[in-house]
Amino acid sequence: MTRIDIEKYKEYWKQDNPGSKELLSKEEIQGYLSGTSRNISTLFRKGLIADIILKMLCALSLVVLLLFYSGSNRAMTAIVATLVITVLLIWYQVKSLKLIPGHDSFITDMRSSLQSRINYYYRRHIKSLLNGGLTNSILIIAGSLYYFYFKYGEIRAMETDDYIVFSSFILLGFLFGSLVQIYHHNFHIRQLKECLEEIDSDTISRQLISKQKNRRRRILWIAILAITCGLLLLSYLIVM
């Protein structure tokens, strides 16, 4: 009579049963969550720094436009207004950068540290992403002014339809930039919330970590594709 290897079938059941999880040790959980905490803070910080630099370049280009259009009161008014708005937006982003939760608190309270990053995102950073979307609008305005100057030497006369189309492009640039960024950040925040739920139930597993890493790779490629399409669209809107 053939002897049944119970342990072998138990092992097969664990591999096939999605409910069977290989839980992590306390040290592994600490290391993984520490890395997750740093990653989300780095995501916030790098995004803000990049947007601040881009807005500063926009402000510099607007100053140059003031010299180009020094003889046109209408153009000067539009450029000064855009420049003032750009400076205010930069100030807001700098304030947001300073409010990003530090990593020191993670050592003393792991859960509170992760929760503070989620709170920061909803209370402050999501507004900074909308702020970042306005960078596209400023680029469209500045790019159009450069185009008019080098092609016509002035802002050409525009009809009502032209204003509607131009305003639509500005709005489209804002919506595309902000919504792509919000989608990308929401993905990371959902993963952070998932970690918190696993902490509360004490069920963080290797399967969860593997699943989250695979999702991050997919979202990275989606983000790269969206940004590439956005840059091509922005270039088209500026030079058309």
C-alpha positions as CSV (number, residue, x, y, z in Angstrom):
1,M,0.0,0.0,0.0
2,T,1.4,3.4,-1.0
3,R,2.2,5.8,1.8
4,I,0.6,9.2,1.4
5,D,3.1,12.1,2.0
6,I,0.9,14.5,3.9
7,E,3.6,17.2,4.2
8,K,4.0,17.2,0.4
9,Y,0.3,17.9,-0.2
10,K,0.3,20.6,2.4
11,E,3.1,22.3,0.6
12,Y,1.2,22.1,-2.7
13,W,-1.9,23.5,-1.0
14,K,0.1,26.5,0.3
15,Q,1.4,27.2,-3.2
16,D,-2.0,27.0,-4.9
17,N,-4.0,28.6,-2.2
18,P,-3.9,32.4,-2.6
19,G,-5.0,32.8,1.0
20,S,-1.8,31.1,2.2
21,K,0.7,33.9,3.0
22,E,4.3,33.8,4.0
23,L,4.4,36.4,6.7
24,L,7.5,38.7,7.2
25,S,9.5,39.0,10.4
26,K,9.4,42.2,12.4
27,E,12.8,43.2,11.1
28,E,11.7,42.6,7.5
29,I,8.5,44.6,7.9
30,Q,10.5,47.4,9.5
31,G,12.9,47.5,6.6
32,Y,10.2,47.3,3.9
33,L,8.1,50.0,5.4
34,S,11.1,52.2,6.0
35,G,11.9,52.0,2.3
36,T,8.3,52.7,1.4
37,S,8.2,55.7,3.6
38,R,11.4,57.1,2.1
39,N,10.1,56.4,-1.4
40,I,6.9,58.3,-1.0
41,S,8.7,61.2,0.6
42,T,11.3,61.2,-2.2
43,L,8.4,61.1,-4.7
44,F,6.9,64.2,-3.1
45,R,10.2,66.0,-2.8
46,K,11.6,65.3,-6.3
47,G,8.3,66.3,-7.9
48,L,8.1,69.6,-6.1
49,I,11.8,70.4,-6.8
50,A,11.4,69.7,-10.5
51,D,8.2,71.8,-10.7
52,I,9.9,74.7,-8.8
53,I,12.9,74.6,-11.2
54,L,10.6,74.5,-14.2
55,K,8.5,77.4,-13.0
56,M,11.7,79.4,-12.3
57,L,12.7,78.9,-15.9
58,C,9.3,80.0,-17.0
59,A,9.6,83.1,-14.8
60,L,13.0,83.8,-16.4
61,S,11.5,83.4,-19.9
62,L,8.7,85.8,-19.0
63,V,11.2,88.4,-17.9
64,V,12.9,88.1,-21.3
65,L,9.5,88.5,-23.0
66,L,9.1,91.8,-21.1
67,L,12.1,93.1,-23.0
68,F,10.8,91.8,-26.3
69,Y,7.4,93.3,-25.9
70,S,8.4,96.5,-24.1
71,G,6.6,98.6,-26.7
72,S,3.2,96.8,-26.3
73,N,1.1,97.7,-23.3
74,R,-1.4,94.9,-24.0
75,A,1.4,92.3,-24.1
76,M,3.2,93.8,-21.1
77,T,0.0,93.5,-19.0
78,A,-0.5,89.9,-19.9
79,I,3.2,89.0,-19.3
80,V,3.4,90.8,-15.9
81,A,0.1,89.1,-14.8
82,T,1.5,85.7,-15.8
83,L,4.8,86.4,-14.1
84,V,3.2,87.4,-10.8
85,I,1.0,84.3,-10.8
86,T,4.1,82.2,-11.5
87,V,6.0,83.7,-8.6
88,L,3.1,83.0,-6.3
89,L,2.8,79.4,-7.5
90,I,6.6,79.0,-6.8
91,W,6.1,80.3,-3.3
92,Y,3.3,77.8,-2.7
93,Q,5.5,74.9,-3.9
94,V,8.4,76.0,-1.7
95,K,6.1,76.0,1.3
96,S,4.8,72.5,0.4
97,L,8.4,71.3,0.1
98,K,9.1,72.4,3.7
99,L,6.0,70.6,5.0
100,I,6.9,67.2,3.8
101,P,7.1,64.9,6.9
102,G,10.6,64.0,7.8
103,H,12.0,60.4,8.2
104,D,13.1,60.8,11.8
105,S,9.7,60.1,13.2
106,F,9.6,56.7,11.5
107,I,12.1,55.3,14.0
108,T,9.8,56.0,17.0
109,D,6.4,55.3,15.5
110,M,6.2,53.4,12.2
111,R,2.4,53.6,11.7
112,S,2.1,57.3,12.6
113,S,4.9,58.1,10.3
114,L,3.2,56.4,7.3
115,Q,-0.2,58.0,8.3
116,S,1.5,61.4,8.4
117,R,2.5,61.0,4.7
118,I,-1.0,60.1,3.7
119,N,-2.4,63.1,5.6
120,Y,0.1,65.4,4.0
121,Y,-0.9,64.1,0.6
122,Y,-4.6,64.8,1.0
123,R,-4.2,68.1,2.9
124,R,-1.4,69.7,1.0
125,H,0.3,67.8,-1.8
126,I,-2.7,67.1,-4.0
127,K,-3.1,70.9,-4.2
128,S,0.6,71.1,-5.2
129,L,-0.1,68.6,-8.0
130,L,-2.9,71.0,-9.3
131,N,-0.3,73.8,-8.9
132,G,2.1,71.7,-11.0
133,G,-0.6,71.3,-13.7
134,L,-0.6,75.1,-14.1
135,T,3.1,74.8,-15.2
136,N,1.9,73.4,-18.5
137,S,-0.5,76.3,-18.9
138,I,2.3,78.8,-18.3
139,L,4.5,77.0,-20.8
140,I,1.8,77.3,-23.4
141,I,1.3,81.0,-22.8
142,A,5.1,81.8,-22.8
143,G,5.7,79.5,-25.8
144,S,2.9,81.2,-27.7
145,L,4.2,84.7,-26.9
146,Y,7.7,83.7,-28.2
147,Y,6.1,82.2,-31.3
148,F,4.2,85.4,-32.0
149,Y,7.2,87.6,-31.5
150,F,9.6,85.7,-33.8
151,K,6.9,85.1,-36.5
152,Y,5.0,88.4,-36.4
153,G,7.1,90.7,-34.2
154,E,4.0,91.3,-32.0
155,I,0.8,89.6,-30.7
156,R,-1.3,89.2,-33.8
157,A,-5.0,90.2,-33.7
158,M,-7.2,87.5,-32.4
159,E,-10.9,86.9,-32.9
160,T,-13.3,85.5,-30.4
161,D,-12.8,82.0,-31.8
162,D,-9.1,82.4,-31.4
163,Y,-9.5,83.2,-27.7
164,I,-11.8,80.2,-27.1
165,V,-9.3,77.9,-28.8
166,F,-6.3,79.3,-27.0
167,S,-8.1,79.1,-23.6
168,S,-9.0,75.5,-24.4
169,F,-5.4,74.7,-25.0
170,I,-4.4,76.3,-21.7
171,L,-7.1,74.4,-19.9
172,L,-6.2,71.1,-21.6
173,G,-2.5,71.5,-20.6
174,F,-3.5,72.1,-17.0
175,L,-5.9,69.1,-16.9
176,F,-3.5,66.7,-18.5
177,G,-0.6,67.7,-16.3
178,S,-2.5,67.6,-13.1
179,L,-4.6,64.5,-13.7
180,V,-1.7,62.4,-14.8
181,Q,0.3,63.4,-11.7
182,I,-2.7,62.8,-9.4
183,Y,-3.3,59.4,-10.9
184,H,0.3,58.4,-10.4
185,H,0.4,59.7,-6.8
186,N,-2.9,58.1,-5.9
187,F,-1.5,54.8,-6.9
188,H,1.4,55.1,-4.4
189,I,-1.0,56.4,-1.7
190,R,-3.2,53.4,-2.2
191,Q,-0.2,51.1,-1.7
192,L,0.7,53.0,1.5
193,K,-2.9,52.5,2.8
194,E,-2.6,48.9,2.0
195,C,0.5,48.7,4.1
196,L,-1.3,50.3,7.0
197,E,-4.2,47.9,6.8
198,E,-1.7,45.0,6.8
199,I,0.1,46.5,9.8
200,D,-3.2,46.7,11.7
201,S,-4.1,43.1,10.9
202,D,-0.4,42.0,11.3
203,T,-0.5,40.2,7.9
204,I,2.2,41.8,5.8
205,S,3.5,39.0,3.5
206,R,6.0,38.5,0.8
207,Q,3.1,38.1,-1.6
208,L,1.9,41.6,-0.9
209,I,5.4,43.1,-1.4
210,S,5.8,41.2,-4.7
211,K,2.4,42.4,-5.9
212,Q,3.1,46.0,-5.0
213,K,6.5,45.9,-6.9
214,N,4.8,44.5,-10.0
215,R,2.2,47.2,-9.8
216,R,4.8,49.9,-9.5
217,R,6.6,48.7,-12.6
218,R,3.4,48.8,-14.6
219,I,2.5,52.3,-13.3
220,L,6.0,53.5,-14.1
221,W,5.6,52.5,-17.8
222,I,2.2,54.1,-17.9
223,A,3.5,57.3,-16.4
224,I,6.4,57.4,-18.9
225,L,4.0,56.9,-21.8
226,A,1.6,59.6,-20.5
227,I,4.4,62.1,-20.0
228,T,5.9,61.4,-23.4
229,C,2.5,62.0,-25.0
230,G,2.0,65.1,-22.9
231,L,5.3,66.6,-24.0
232,L,4.5,65.9,-27.7
233,L,1.1,67.5,-27.3
234,L,2.5,70.5,-25.4
235,S,5.1,71.0,-28.2
236,Y,2.4,70.9,-30.8
237,L,0.2,73.4,-28.9
238,I,3.1,75.8,-28.5
239,V,4.3,75.8,-32.2
240,M,0.9,75.5,-34.0
